Amino acid sequence: MDDHYIAGPAEKINHDSGNPSRMIRVVAPTQLPPGYELQVQSRDSGETFFVTVPPNRGSPVQEGEIFLAPIPQGYKTEELVNVPTGRWKDGLFDFFHYGCFHPHFWCALCCKELAMAQVMQRLRLSWLGEPLEGDRALSTFRTVVTIVICYVLFDFSMDMLLGSSGQGGYYYSSYENMNPVLPTLKNLVALLFSLWSTFALYKMRRNVRSEFSIPEQNCVGCEDCMCAVFCGCCSVAQIARHTGDYETYSAMWCTETGLPNHAPFAAPITV
């Protein structure tokens, strides 16, 4: 068994029932049934504490799977950005909450994938919106930016090859016998990029709601999917506001988290 996880008799932990607890991510050392109480050791501080596998899970936690558990009272996490729990900080369409020139709004509007990259980095999520262990999440921003740059360069190159007719179609300006595979390839790559962006946003939003105990309010059962598909820019902006604590930290245009470099993360390190 991984030396970060020490099974033992659990002690009773009392949580504040007045407000949902913030969550901590735990990597299961082996298959664990719902309701199982586990003693774990923090990777950064060495402190030991007890967590419970969510009892409402329909199946056991598999070995290596990351699950969420309320942070026990008295457990000292690293300094974190102040993020509300139990509710969204503001509404889906409150993108002018900090003014019409705020960086988070323009970043989400002009290139939501880069805004996603900043939020993923501050939440320690992967380029697919999934929680990661430790410092592995520190490369998420660079990974997403690389994907976006590669796609933009590919799309620009295809446009240069095909040429634009000005009416939204393509013509073979200097290539009378242009291979028809090229337009198909361009559209296929565009579709794959769009699918990745939508899927990553869906996973990110779902993980944010789970981590901060935010219930669905509309389209229960598929709210995250609907927001990712039909309100992508607004969803990214809402998550950025929720996890940014812009009242304390100034929004930044070009940093990896959209916050000053000295600002803490919004999610604790996985234990």
N, C-alpha and C positions, 0 to 999 in steps of 0.2 A: 504493500500500500504506500502511496506517495507520502513522504514525510511531512507534507503540509497538512495532512488530515489525520486526526487521532480519534478513533472511535472510543466512546466511553459513556458512562451514565450521565444523562443530561440533567442539568439543574433547571429549575423553573425560571423563566424569564418573563418579566412583566413589561408590557408595552403600553405606551400612552394610547388609550382608546379614543381620545378626543380628536386626534388627527392622525391620518395614516402615516406609518413609519416610512422613512426612506429605506430603500432596498440595498442589499449587498449581493454581489455575484459570487457564487460558490461553484467550484468545479467538483463534480461528483468523483470520488476516488474509486468507486465501484458501483454496481447497480444498487439503487436505493429505492425502497417502496415509498409510496405517499405516506406522510406523517412521520417518517423516520427522523429521529433526533440525532444530530451528528456534532461531535466536537471538532472544531477546525482551528487552524493556526494561521494568523495573518502572515502574508508573505513579506510585508514591509516592516511591521513592528514586532513580530514574533508573539503577539498577544493571542491567547487562546480564548475561545468563546463557543457557545452552542447555537446551532441553527436547526430549523425543522424543515424538512422537505415539504413543500406545499401539500396539505392533505386533500385538496380538491383536484389534484391531478388524476387524469384517467388512466395513467400508466406509470410504471416506475421510471425514475431518472436513470439514464444509461451512463455507464462509465465514461468519463471525459466530458459529459454534457454539463453546460453551465445552467444553473437554476438560480432563481431569486429568492432571498429570504429577508425578512425585516432586520434592520441593524439593531442588535441588542442594546438595551440601555447601558450606558457606561462604557461602551466600546468606542475607542478613540480612533476615528478614521483620519486620514490626511485632511488638510484644509480643502473644502469643496465650495464651488459656487452655490450660492443660496438659491435653491429651486423649490417652488411650491409643490406640495403633494396633495393628492385627492381631487385636484381640479386643474384645468388649464389656467394659466396666468391671465389670458385674455382670449378673445374670440378669434375664430378662423380668419375673419376679414378685418381685424384690427391692425392692418399692416402700417397704418399711419400713427400708431400709438406713440412713437418717438419722433414723429415729424416726417415730412415727405422726402427729406434728404438723408435719412438715416441709412448707413451702409448696409444693414441687414436686408432692408427692403429692396434696394437697387441690386444687390447681389442675387437675391432670390428671383427678382424679376428678369434680369438680364442673362443670368446663367445659374439656374437653380441647382445644377450639379455641383458647382463650386461652393454654393451655400451649403449644400448637403455635406460636402467634404469637410467644411469647417465644423459643422454640428457633429458629424461622426467622430471627428478628432477629439472634440471636447468631451464627448460621451464615451470614448474608448470603444467605438464600434468599428467593425470591418467595412470594407468597400461594398459589402452586401447588406450592411445594416445589422450585423450580428455582433453580440458581445465577444470581445477577445480577451485573452489572458495577458496581464502585465503590459510590458513595453511593446508587445507585438502591435498594439493599436496605434503606436506613435507614427507609423508609416502610412496610415490611412489617407491622410490629406494628399500626400505625394502620389499615392496609387491612383486616387480618383482624378487628380489633375493630369496625370500621365494618360489615363483613359480618355479624358476630354480632349487633350491636345492631339492625341493620335486620331481621334474621330474627326476633329476639325480639319486636320491636315489631309486626311483621306478624302473627306467630303469636298474640300477645295480642289484637290488633285483631280477628282472625278469630274468636277464642274469644268475644270480647265480642259480636260480631254473631250468631254461631250459637247461643251458649249451650250449656251442658253439662247432660246429663241425669243425670250422676252415675254412670252405668253404662258410661261410655266411648263413648256415642253422642251424637248431637246432636238437638236439637229446635228448631223455629222458635217460640221462646217468645212473641215479640210480632210475628212476621212470618209470618203464615199462608201467604203466597204467596212465601216466600223462594226466590230463584233457586238451583236445585241446583248451579249452577256454583261457588258459593262453597266448599262442602266439597271439591269436586274441586280447586279452585285451592289451597286450604290444604294438601291432601295432596301436590299436585305440587310446591309450593315446599319442603315438608318433605323430599321425596325429593331434590330438586336440592341442598338444603343438605347432606343426608347424603352424597350422591355426591361433592360437592366436598370435604367434610371427609375422607372415606375416601381419595379420590384424592390429595389434598395430603399426607396422612400417608404414603401409600404412596411417593410421590415423595421426600418428605423422608427417610424411612428408607433408601431405596435410595441416595440421594445421600450420606447419612452413612456408610453401609457402604463406598461407593466412595472417599470422601474419606479415610477412616481405615483402609482396607484390611482390612475385617472380612468374612471369608467367611461364607456361609450355613451353618447348622448343621442345620436341620430344613427339611423341605419344599423341598429344593433346587430352585431355579428359580422358586419362587413364595412364598418365605418372607415377603418384604416385603408382598405382597398379603394373605397369610393373617393376618399380624399386624395389618395395617391394618383388615381386615374384622372379625376375631373378637376381637382383643385391643387395641383402639384406645387405651384409657386406659393400659394397662400399657406399650404401645409408646412413647407420648409420654413417660411417666415415665422409662422406661429411657433414651431419648435425652437427656432433660433431665439425668439423672444423669451420663451419659457425657460430655456436653459442658459441664457446669457447674463442675467442679472445686470442689465445695462444701467440700472440706477447706481450701481457700485463701480462697474468697469466700463470704460469707454469702448464703443464698437470700433473695430479696426477693419480696413478694407482688405489687406493682403496678408494678415497673419494666418497661421494654420488653424486656429480656432475661432477667428473672427473677434478675438479679445486680445488685450495686451499680453505680451509674452510672459509677464509675471502672474497673470491670472491663473487660479487653480482650475482643475478639471471639474466637470459637472457630475461625474459618476466616480465612485470609489474603485480602486484597483481590484481585480478579481482575486479572491483568496482560494 
